[in-house]
Amino acid sequence: MQNSLLITEENRRFEKFRLLKDRIFSYVMGLGGVAVIAAITLIFVFLFYSVFPLFTEAKVGDAKYYAPESSDDILYLALEEYAEIGLKVKSSSGYTFFDTGSGDNLLTGKILSENTSSLTAFSKGDLRSRVLLLGTSNGYAHVLRPDYAISYPNDLRKITPRMTSLFDPVLVDDSFAPIRLITGQSVEDETTIVTVSSDAYVSILGLSVESSFLEEETSVSVERSALNFEGKTISQVAVDVEQRNLYVLFSDGTLELYDVTDKTAPSLIDRVKAASGGAKVTTFEFLSGGLSIIIGDNVGNLSQWFPVRDKDNIYSLVRIREFAPMEGSVVTIAAEYDRKGFSVGDSAGNFAMYHATAEQRVYFGARDGSVASSMSMSPRADAVIFGLPDRKIGIFEVYNEHPEVSFSGLWNSVWYESRQEPLFIWQSSASNNDFEPKFSLTPLAYGTLKATFYSMLFAIPLAVLGAIYTAYFMTPRMRAVVKPSLEIMAALPTVILGFLAGLWLAPLLEKKLPGFTLALLVMPLLVILAAYLWNRIPESWKRFNLEGWEALFLVPVLGLAAWLSLIMGDFIQVTFFNGSLTHWMSTEMGITYDQRNSLVVGMAIGFAVIPTIFSISEDAVFGVPRSLTMGSLALGATTWQTALRVVLLTASPGIFSAIMIGMGRAVGETMIVLMATGNTPIMDLNIFEGFRALSANIAVEMPEAEVASTHYRILFLAALVLFLVTFIVNTIAEVVRQRLREKYSSL
């Protein structure tokens, strides 16, 4: 009796301990599940936090005003890089550098000598060159440039401004006629000056600075030509930064484009009507780089134009896009120094900021009802200086970090400068400063889908059919070897697969392309022939019970088929394709062949995901209750009928999950795509062309992206897109799997 009591007490203690372990384990499992969900949520929050600034609106600060110091009209305003010093050029041919913080004058000077002539025309050149051009009443042109010397006395930044004359005054023509309009550019040793007289006589001057190495002297050579528009009224002229194109705007809204590469022989390229619907052009301005112009009219319309070359190499001016209009007549346009953005002031006192490539207005607001008669942006696009009709000057700060980002710019085709049509392009950097960033994610998403499609096309049939055969038909002894061997393949680093695909498979496939193509026909035929012969084996062999060992005997058959295909492929290539099928396709059919292409990547990624799909699918098929298969066979169904109509349907939830998991790995694959394709972000259905996937693009460009830049945040946006796509696909897959499970659970 005492022993039974001890045993009972011991059992109770054991039972309590077991329940405690179960409870602790359930808490640990629950905590693990919550931790996984929390980790995924934190990843999403971090990605969203990094991407969110891309879609914040631009802001402007309160304006700071400076009282007028004279009755002179302000012709031009500018800020240096740090927006600490401002420059104003006045109608009296004087200039003043002033401190933007205190408003105190730092340097004042005269451009023209007293009592010699008066200032009659003014314009600026390219923003980065800071060139200023002035025309006088006696026909002389002056070319100036403000400079800013930076020093650090006592570890404090000091900026010393000065005004420099690039040349001695240049006489436009011998008539000494007053200059009404002037424009030009000066880059390094080349300068172009274009002037317009009161009778619409256009003079074109090309100045070249030549240096003597022996005497250390410089000389200026001048080339001249003229255009006569007698009877017409010219409103504005402008020369691009490359000094090749001259734009002439007439009062009736006609815009003409001339090629002035040869300054002695200008030629007309195109003539267009710049405004429509009875509107009148009020002003136009070059965007950064000088390839595009922004045209504004008296009803507030804004449009972008640039020369487009057709297939016959003939240029024409094309209206590329229009922007959200202003409420009043466009008075002034100020372009950014380095980005394709610009600011606009209208006659209703409104101020707006736009970005051309993104085709969007990023800010719009009224500035105290005051109309800006002149306006300029700082080199860093973080401040705007403007002049008012009452000669007051105002400055306000600008917060506009990522104007390049818009839905259309990321996902729609965009008409970029120097392109013949709208395109999907990813090109995040270039060697020149006036580069137009091309942040289209569409070709990257297309490349990701292309890699996934071809890899799954290669992997699904082999993995799923192999899993069905291994689990249902293969002998247990052979299955015990095959299944672990394939599962070990899943641990193979993808960098090894990418290395082999790029350096071994890609050159081999290019050389043996006919053989690889022929194998798609020869292998099935030899397998069918082998199956026919298997059913004709002698009766004496059947006593060995070879059922389930068919795959082992099929291996040499497949090897023979591959060998025959390669041999026959070489013969066909030499006989019918002059020794190179890839070259023949390019020359005769126009199908380009890139050595590292989608076919190579599809095979390599497919090889990487086969073990995952095979293992999960095989477990699902093997887990089908034997009672179902035995019952089906007992009712007279054949082995294949049972496999297709009972086993496959019952295991379909697991097979579907395997395919989705394999697809998820293919979507996020990086190293194979990085090493086995050309990483060219193009959109081409050609299986022999490369591509660039989202994951590979992140791996390539993230190390060199400037932290917090637009490029940097768009790469995080690409990661967020991958994250969301994977999450949505997996969610849909789980829903489908659960429905399949409920549907076939009654079998």
RAPEWO-V945936 format. One record per backbone hydrogen bond with DSSP energy under -1.0 kcal/mol. CO is the residue of the C=O (numbers start at 0). NH is the residue of the N-H. Records with the same first field share a line. If there is no record, write none. Layout:
CO=NH ; NH
//
This chain:
0=4
1=5
2=6
3=7
4=8
5=9
6=10
7=11
8=12
9=13
10=14
11=15
12=16
13=17
14=18
15=19
16=20
17=21
18=22
19=23
20=24
21=25
22=26
23=27
24=28
25=29
26=30
27=31
28=32
29=33
30=34
31=35
32=36
33=37
34=38
35=39
36=40
37=41
38=42
39=43
40=44
41=45
42=46
43=47
44=48
45=49
46=50
47=51
50=53
51=54
52=55
58=398
63=394
65=392
72=90
75=88
77=86
79=82
83=99
84=79
85=97
86=77
87=95
88=74 ; 75
89=92
92=110
93=89
94=108
95=87
96=105 ; 106
97=85
98=102
103=98
106=96
108=94
112=115
117=136
120=134
122=132
125=129
130=124
131=143
132=122
133=141
134=119 ; 120
135=138 ; 178
138=171
139=135
140=169
141=133
142=165
143=131
144=163
146=161
148=159
150=157
151=154
152=155
157=150
159=148
161=146
163=144
169=140
172=175
180=195
182=193
184=191
186=189
188=208
189=186
190=206
191=184
192=204
193=182
194=202
195=179 ; 180
196=199
199=228
200=196
201=226
202=194
203=224
204=192
205=222
206=190
207=220
209=218
211=215
216=211
218=209
220=207
222=205
224=203
226=201
228=231
232=250
235=248
237=246
239=242
243=259
244=239
245=257
246=237
247=255
248=234 ; 235
249=252
252=273
253=249
254=271
255=247
256=268 ; 269
257=245
258=266
261=264
266=258
269=256
271=254
275=278
279=297
282=295
284=293
286=289
291=286
292=304
293=284
294=302
295=281 ; 282
296=299 ; 329
299=325
300=296
301=322
302=294
303=319
304=292
305=317
307=315
309=312
313=309
315=307
317=305
320=303
328=346
331=344
333=342
339=355
340=335
341=353
342=333
343=351
344=330 ; 331
345=348
348=366
349=345
350=364
351=343
352=361 ; 362
353=341
354=359
359=354
361=57
362=352
364=350
366=369
373=386
375=384
377=380
381=397
382=377
383=395
384=375
385=393
386=372 ; 373
387=390
391=387
392=65
393=385
394=63
395=383
396=60
398=58
401=404
405=409
406=410
407=411
409=440
413=415 ; 422
415=418
422=413
424=439
426=437
437=426
440=444
441=445
442=446
443=447
444=448
445=449
446=450
447=451
448=452
449=453
450=454
451=455
452=456
453=457
454=458
455=459
458=462
459=463
460=464
461=465
462=466
463=467
464=468
465=469
466=470
467=471
468=472 ; 473
474=478
475=479
477=480 ; 481
478=482
480=484
481=485
482=486
483=487
487=490
488=491
492=496
493=497
494=498
495=499
496=500
497=501
498=502
499=503 ; 504
500=505
503=507
504=508
505=509
506=510
507=511
511=515
512=516
513=517
514=518
517=520 ; 521
518=522
520=524
521=525
522=526
523=527
524=528
525=529
526=530
527=531
528=532
529=533
530=534
532=535
533=536
537=540
540=543
541=544
545=548
547=474
548=552
549=553
553=557
554=558
555=559
556=560
557=561
558=562
559=563
560=564
561=565
562=566
563=567
564=568
565=569
566=570
567=571
568=572
569=573
570=574
571=575
572=576 ; 578
576=579
579=583
580=584
581=585
582=586
583=587
584=588 ; 590
594=596
595=677
596=600
597=601
598=602
599=603
600=604
601=605
602=606
603=607
604=608
605=609
608=612
609=613
610=614
611=615
612=616
613=617
614=618
615=619
616=620
617=621
618=622
620=623
624=628
625=629
626=630
627=631
628=632
629=633
630=634
631=636
632=635
637=641
638=642
639=643
640=644
641=645 ; 646
642=647
645=649
646=650
650=654
651=655
652=656
653=657
654=658
655=659
656=660
657=661
658=662
659=663
660=664
661=665
662=666
663=667
669=673
670=674
671=675
679=681
685=688
686=598
687=593
688=597
692=696
693=697
694=698
695=699
696=700
697=701
705=708
708=712
709=713
710=714
711=715
712=716
713=717
714=718
715=719
716=720
717=721
718=722
719=723
720=724
721=725
722=726
723=727
724=728
725=729
726=730
727=731
728=732
729=733
730=734
731=735
732=736
733=737
734=738
735=739
736=740
737=741
738=742
739=743
743=746
//
